[in-house]
Amino acid sequence: MTTANGIQSGDFVSANEADTFDLGVRLGKELTGGEVILLNGPLGAGKTMLVKGVAQAIEIDQEEVTSPVVHPGEPASGPFVALSH
């Protein structure tokens, strides 16, 4: 595992939705502002669950995060940042 700007990078394996959500929370807590995170994966891979975890960490209601397949481009806003997924 390597570190880039204080954020770990590498391969992460998740066994379930809770693990994916928790990874998102950990990632979100490392963000300082201005980062761009690109997610790539097949339908059902857990991208939205990861973003929900990030949302919780940056004080955005995770219920505002929806799959871009269902609701493309709808941003969610929190007290400090906007999150587009």
N, C-alpha and C positions, 0 to 999 in steps of 0.2 A: 504494500500500500504506500503510495506517495502522497505528499502534501503540496498543494498549490495554493498560495495565498492563505494558508491556515486551514484550508478545507481539504479533507482527505479525498483522494481520488483512487480509483481502482475498480475492481469487481466486487459487487455486493450480492449475496445470495439471500433471498427472502423465502421463508417457508410458508408464509400465509399473509393475509391482508394486514394483520396487526403488526407484523415485522416490517412490512413495507411502509405503513403509516409511521411507525417509530423511526425508521430511517429518514423519512421526510422531516420529522420533527428535529432530529439531530442535524440534518442538513440546514434546515431553516434557522436554527440557533446560531449557525456559523456565518450566516449572511450579514453583510454590513451595509449593503445598498449599492445598486448599480450593476449587480451581477446579472448575467444572462445564462440561463440553464436550458439546454436543449435536451429533450427526452425523445427517444426513438424506440419503438417496439410495436409488436403486433397488438391488435385489438384484444383486450383482456389481460395485458401483461402487467398492469398495476400502475400505469403512469398517473392516472387520476388519483389513486389512493396515495401515492407518493406526494403529489401536489397538495392533497388535503392535509397531510402531515406538515408540510412546509407552511401552509396557510395557518395552521394552529400555532406554529412557532412564531410567526410574525403577526399574530393577533388579528387574523382575518377569520371570520366564521367559516369553518370548513364546509358548512352546508351551502355556501355560496359558490363553491368549486364544483363545477359540473363537467362532464366529459365533453370535449370539443366535438366529438362525433355527434352528440345529441344537441348541444348548444354551442356552435362554433363562435369563438371570439368574444364571449361575454366576460368582461373583467370583473374581479371582485376587489373591493376596497376595504382597507383597514385604517387604523388611526395613523399609521406612519407610511404606508406604501400601498401601491396598487399591484395586483397580481393578475396577469393575463395568462390563461391556460388554454 
